[in-house]
């Protein structure tokens, strides 16, 4: 994915100002910065939740600016959210099957009408295929034994992993992870680190917004740093860690690079 000159204003406030980011295929590309730097706004613009005021976004030689989020999903772009968004009263495996439906249906309503309003999900053969795929993803994310539990009964770290499994059901080539380690304890974060690497090893390119600098520096191939809506640095973890502009932007933060 390549984004050139992205700008997003809210009234007179620039959430993004002329931001360019080039995500290499097969890489883990982190986006970091202080609170209010524009990281989530960037994700919302890339995924289509927000429209940029100006700039271009290209994914696999196709322009995305005018495409709705579900059209971007159909092209192979999936995302998770900073605040967990699960179907709490559905089972773990049903949550992942909704993700598979959203790959096949032209809009979210189609996925929801097939899953929530009209169980079983589809014709028997199709449902069996989706269920098998959903279980494979749950097993991959360490949740296979939880498949029949309600999502609301999962531990916090498990809920985070379930949201990633649901995103993977879309069969993305690009996965946007918005603060996946938020609220996790060190053991859960270590497990997440391993899962993200394994997802990358399956051929999925990953863009990661995250505040946990140990996770970011240990897992990323490339890092883009935002501050007050502008890109102030970009490079390898070693390059970013030693950049005086980046260090200055983080002064006063609990986690200094």
C-alpha positions in Angstrom: 0.0 0.0 0.0 1.2 3.5 -0.8 -0.5 6.7 0.5 0.7 10.0 -0.8 0.0 13.4 0.7 -2.9 12.5 3.0 -4.6 15.4 4.7 -7.6 15.3 7.0 -9.1 18.3 8.8 -11.7 18.6 11.5 -12.7 22.3 11.3 -9.5 24.2 11.6 -7.6 21.3 13.2 -5.3 19.1 11.1 -5.5 15.5 12.2 -3.3 14.6 9.3 -1.2 17.0 7.2 0.5 15.8 4.0 1.3 12.3 5.3 3.0 9.9 3.0 3.6 6.3 3.9 4.8 3.4 1.8 4.1 -0.1 3.2 6.3 -2.8 1.6 4.6 -6.2 0.9 5.5 -8.8 3.5 6.6 -6.3 6.1 5.4 -5.3 9.5 5.1 -1.6 9.4 4.5 0.2 12.7 2.9 3.7 13.1 3.8 5.3 16.4 3.5 8.7 18.0 2.2 10.5 21.1 -1.5 10.5 21.9 -3.3 12.7 19.4 -0.6 12.3 16.8 -3.1 11.2 14.1 -2.4 7.4 14.2 -6.0 6.2 14.4 -7.1 8.9 11.9 -4.6 7.5 9.5 -6.0 4.0 10.0 -9.5 5.3 9.5 -8.5 7.0 6.2 -6.7 3.9 4.9 -9.6 1.6 5.7 -12.2 4.1 4.3 -14.0 4.8 7.6 -13.0 8.5 7.1 -12.5 10.2 3.7 -9.3 12.2 3.3 -9.6 15.8 2.3 -6.7 15.3 -0.1 -4.2 12.8 -1.0 -4.0 9.4 -2.8 -4.1 5.8 -1.6 -3.0 2.9 -3.8 -3.2 -0.8 -3.0 -2.0 -3.3 -5.6 -2.1 -0.7 -8.3 -5.7 0.3 -7.6 -6.8 3.7 -6.3 -8.8 3.5 -3.1 -9.9 7.1 -2.2 -13.4 6.7 -3.6 -14.0 3.2 -2.4 -16.3 2.4 0.6 -14.8 0.3 3.4 -16.6 -2.9 2.2 -15.1 -2.4 -1.2 -11.6 -2.2 0.3 -12.3 -5.3 2.3 -13.2 -7.1 -0.9 -9.8 -6.1 -2.2 -8.1 -7.8 0.7 -7.8 -5.1 3.4 -8.9 -5.9 6.9 -8.6 -4.1 10.2 -9.1 -4.4 14.0 -10.1 -1.5 16.3 -8.6 0.1 19.3 -11.8 -0.7 21.2 -12.7 -4.3 20.9 -15.8 -4.8 18.7 -17.1 -8.4 19.0 -20.6 -9.8 18.8 -20.7 -10.5 22.6 -23.7 -12.9 22.6 -22.5 -15.0 19.7 -20.1 -17.9 20.1 -16.4 -17.5 19.4 -16.6 -19.5 16.1 -19.7 -17.6 15.0 -17.8 -14.3 15.4 -15.1 -15.6 13.0 -17.8 -16.9 10.6 -19.2 -13.4 10.4 -15.8 -12.3 9.1 -16.0 -15.0 6.5 -19.4 -13.8 5.4 -18.3 -10.2 5.1 -15.8 -11.5 2.5 -18.6 -12.9 0.4 -21.4 -10.4 0.9 -21.4 -7.0 -0.7 -22.0 -5.1 2.6 -21.9 -5.7 6.3 -25.7 -6.0 6.4 -25.4 -9.1 4.2 -23.1 -10.7 6.6 -25.2 -9.8 9.6 -28.5 -10.9 8.0 -26.9 -14.3 7.1 -25.3 -14.8 10.5 -27.4 -13.2 13.1 -30.9 -13.2 11.6 -30.9 -16.4 9.7 -28.9 -19.1 11.4 -27.6 -21.5 10.1 -25.2 -19.3 8.2 -25.7 -20.5 4.7 -26.3 -23.7 2.7 -24.9 -26.7 4.5 -21.9 -27.2 2.3 -21.0 -23.5 2.4 -21.5 -23.4 6.2 -19.3 -26.4 6.7 -16.5 -24.9 4.7 -16.8 -21.6 6.6 -16.9 -23.4 9.9 -13.8 -25.4 9.1 -12.0 -22.3 8.0 -13.1 -20.5 11.2 -11.9 -23.3 13.4 -8.5 -23.4 11.6 -8.1 -19.6 12.3 -9.2 -20.1 15.9 -6.7 -22.9 16.4 -4.0 -20.7 14.7 -4.7 -18.0 17.3 -4.8 -20.4 20.2 -8.6 -20.3 20.7 -9.6 -23.6 19.2 -10.8 -25.0 22.6 -12.9 -21.9 23.1 -14.9 -22.2 19.9 -18.3 -22.8 21.5 -18.0 -20.3 24.3 -19.7 -17.0 24.1 -17.4 -14.1 23.1 -18.3 -12.2 26.3 -16.9 -15.0 28.4 -13.4 -14.8 27.0 -10.5 -13.2 28.9 -9.3 -9.9 27.7 -6.3 -11.1 25.8 -8.4 -13.9 24.2 -10.9 -11.3 23.0 -8.1 -9.4 21.3 -7.0 -12.5 19.6 -10.5 -13.3 18.5 -10.9 -10.0 16.9 -7.7 -10.7 14.9 -9.0 -14.2 13.9 -12.2 -12.6 12.6 -10.2 -10.1 10.6 -8.1 -13.0 9.2 -11.4 -14.7 8.1 -11.6 -12.0 5.4 -8.5 -13.5 3.9 -6.6 -10.2 3.8 -3.4 -9.5 2.1 -3.1 -6.3 4.2 -4.0 -6.3 7.9 -4.4 -3.1 9.9 -4.0 -3.6 13.7 -5.0 -0.7 15.8 -3.3 -1.0 19.3 -3.7 -4.7 19.5 -1.6 -4.9 22.8 -3.6 -2.2 24.6 -4.5 -3.4 28.1 -2.6 -6.7 27.8 -0.2 -8.0 30.5 3.4 -8.9 29.6 2.6 -12.6 29.0 -0.3 -11.7 26.7 1.8 -9.2 24.8 4.5 -11.8 24.3 1.9 -14.2 22.9 0.6 -11.5 20.6 4.1 -10.8 19.4 4.5 -14.4 18.3 1.0 -14.4 16.6 1.7 -11.3 14.6 5.0 -12.8 13.3 3.2 -16.0 12.4 0.5 -14.0 10.5 3.3 -12.1 8.6 4.9 -15.5 7.8 1.6 -16.6 6.2 2.1 -13.8 3.6 0.0 -11.1 5.2 1.4 -7.5 5.2 0.7 -5.8 8.6 0.4 -2.1 9.5 0.5 -1.7 13.3 -0.5 1.2 15.5 0.9 0.6 19.0 2.2 2.3 22.1 4.1 -0.7 23.5 7.6 0.3 22.4 9.1 -3.1 23.3 6.7 -4.8 21.0 7.1 -2.3 18.2 10.9 -2.3 18.2 11.1 -6.0 18.4 8.7 -6.8 15.6 8.7 -4.0 13.0 10.6 -3.9 9.7 9.8 -0.3 9.3 8.4 2.5 11.5 6.6 5.7 10.7 6.5 8.4 13.4 3.6 10.9 13.5 3.4 14.0 15.7 0.6 16.6 15.6 -0.7 15.0 12.3 2.6 15.2 10.5 5.2 12.6 9.7 8.4 13.5 11.5 10.5 10.3 10.9 10.6 7.0 9.1 13.0 4.1 9.0 14.2 0.9 10.7 13.7 0.5 14.4 17.4 1.3 15.0 17.1 4.5 12.9 14.0 5.7 14.6 15.3 4.9 18.1 18.3 7.2 17.6 16.5 10.0 15.8 16.7 13.1 18.0 13.4 14.6 16.6 11.6 11.4 17.6 13.2 11.4 21.1 12.1 15.0 21.6 8.6 14.3 20.5 8.4 11.6 23.2 9.8 13.7 26.0 7.4 13.5 29.0 6.0 10.2 27.9 6.3 7.3 30.2 7.8 5.1 27.5 10.7 6.9 25.9 12.2 5.2 22.8 
